[in-house]
Amino acid sequence: MAEQLPGKGLWGWLGRQWGYMTKAVKKDVAKTVVHREERVEEAELPDRPDVILRRTVIDEVIVDKKSKAPSREPPRGQPPRP
């Protein structure tokens, strides 16, 4: 947590708790992260050794529980697949 929290005393603490609760209520719990991979690549620039180039890549697979499963039936007007 931060060194200097906003607000002091009981009312500051109560305000932080209220903020935590409102954030939790607004969060969409229907989406689940199935896979998460983070990669960090660093390289120095050849002409400027004091500069480091950093690339951060985050790959996620998210499943939405609200969406229904795709149907295996072909759309109307199309013959079934063999």
N, C-alpha and C positions, 0 to 999 in steps of 0.2 A: 504494500500500500504506500501511498504518498507520505512523505515526511510531514508536510503541513496539510492537514485535512481542512476543508472549508467548514466554517462554523465551529464554535467552541461550546463546550458544556453539553447539557442534556438536549437542548433544542437542536444543536448542530448534529449530534448523534442521531436524533430522531429524524431529522431531515435526510440524512444519508440513508437511513433504513427505508424511508419512504421512497427515495430514488431507486434503491435496489429492488424494491418490490414492484414499482411501476415498470421498470425495465424487464423484470421477469414475467410480468403479466403480458406485456406487449410482444414478447419473443414468440416466434412461430415454432411450435414444437412438432409440427407435422412433417418437417424435413429432417432427415437423418443423414449424417455424414458417414458413409460406408468406408471410404478410403481417403486418406490424406497423406500426401508426400511433399516434403519441403526440401528444396535443393538450393544451396548457396554456392555460387562460383565467383572466385576472385581472380583478377589478373592485373598485373602492373602494366602501365602503358610504356612501350619501349622508349619513346622520346621524352617522357616525363616520369622518372622513377618515383617521384614523391606523390603521384596520383594513382589510386587503386580503383579499378573498375569492378563493381560488385553487382552481380545479377542474382536476384532471389526469385525462384519459381515455386509456386504452390499449386499442386494438382489435387483436386477434390472430386469425389464421386458423391453426389447428393441424391437421395431417393425421397420423393414426395409421397407421403403416405396417403394424402387426400386423393390423388389421382387414381383412377381405377386401372386395373391391369389391361394391357392391350388385348383386343379380341383376336382369336385365331381364325375367325370366320372371315372370308373375303368380303370386300365391300359389295354392295348391291350392283347387279349388272355384270359382274365379273365371274368367270367360271372358277370353280374350286381348284386349288393347286393339287397336282398329283402326289 
